[in-house]
Amino acid sequence: MIVLFAFYFLAAVSIWLGILSLRGGLRFIRYIQSETARDYPTFTPFATVIVPIRGLDQGLHENITAIFSQDYPSYEVIFVSDDERDPAWAIIEKARLDFKGSSGPTMRTIVAGRAVDRGQKVHNLSVVTSASDRASEVLVFVDSDARPADHWLKSLVAPLKDETLGATTGYRWFVPVRGGVWSHLRAVWNAAIASALGADEQKNFCWGGSTAIRRSTFESCQVIEYWRGTVSDDFAMTRALRASQRTIKFVPQCLTPSFEACSFHELVEFTTRQMKITRAYAPHLWKPVLVGSAIFVLVFFGGLGFVLARALMGLSFATPLVLLMIIFAMGAMKSHLRLRAVTAIIQERRARSFGSTIAHLTMWPLASALYLYNTFAAAMSRRITWRGITYELKSPAETVIIRSNRSDKL
């Protein structure tokens, strides 16, 4: 009887959290709809697009071509790596030679050398921002595994006409290229973070794979100083903007697909690394994920076991089963609505394929269980491996490089 009452209590808590989550999902969808219907005044100053590279991303040639093909009047693209022998250089050169557009950006390449006391990506970005064209009014950061639409740059820069705005950001949306349960699970796991962005510019965060900031804001907020000793370029930039009381605008049109497949090992490595970085740089976000995922896993998966046990003992299990169905239905509804809203922006058939739809509707409980594992792993260790480099995240301002290896992929 005590177990039954405990289950009912935790199920009620889980349903309440589910209602709050569904409300947040509806706000996310309304924001996407309102922003995509909004026309911003034209603002297209000369911009510098910075692309850090290390190794060979899946679809790298196509990703680079998409960056070259932006519907934007005048911009430069700077590729930066720590190694002049990086295999990505050959792909970049081939993409440049293959580009058939009537016009395109100027392109430069920079070898930044090895980092010493901070993340390699942060080191690379720090070097490039100092070397960018001084005529550039806007600095734009994009990851090499992202494939932006042709309106991406214009959409990301346009809101910066408001000089009081700190930065604009998009976010990643994984599109599995060969199906596979682990690729779909990573996409579902990542989708939950995307819907945390929205209308509240005080709570938004920069995603380093798709962020734009005025050069004047970048310098006045001393982003370079916040990058010292850190691995996370985006969390550090977010901290710099908040310290200067600047806001961050999420631009739904800049939800950017990453076309990739992943193995089980790559899934666990990626998700755990993200959570370890979150714990190191934003513990106020890590703690609610730990508590929320723990309650859900205990109620949902523990509840399934509880229902099965009562059924085998010939006891009534209808009420617990109905509660579990309510919890599942709310999560599936949020996932479905989010997928519909996002795929209205990302015009890619694979993003709304039957397999992707079923995955988002059914795999979100597994994603919650994975979040619980990730948060526990982040509590046990602050060591991560990112593109062949192993780091120890001592504090938001202190990083120790443990080992650095050449890596051909993430």
Protein Blocks (a to p, Z undefined) as FASTA:
>chain_A
ZZmmmmmmmmmmmmmmmmmmmmmmmmmmmmmmmmmmpccdddddddddddddedjdehkl
mmmmmmmmpccfbdcdddddfbfkbmklmmmmmmmmmpmcfbdcddddddebjafkbcfk
lmmmmmmmmmpcfkbmbdcdddfkbccdfklmmmmmmmmmpmmbmbdcdddddddfkgpj
klmmmmmmmmmmmmmgcjblmlgccdfklccddfklmmmnommmmmgopablmlmmmmmm
mmnopacdddfkloccddddddfklmmmmmmmmmmmmmmmmmmlmmmmmmmmmmmmmmmm
mmmmmmmmmmmnopafklmmmmmmmmmmmmmmmmmmmmmmmmmmmgcfklmgmklmmmmm
mmmmmmmmmmmmmmmmmmmpccdceehiacddfbfkbccdfbdcddfbZZ
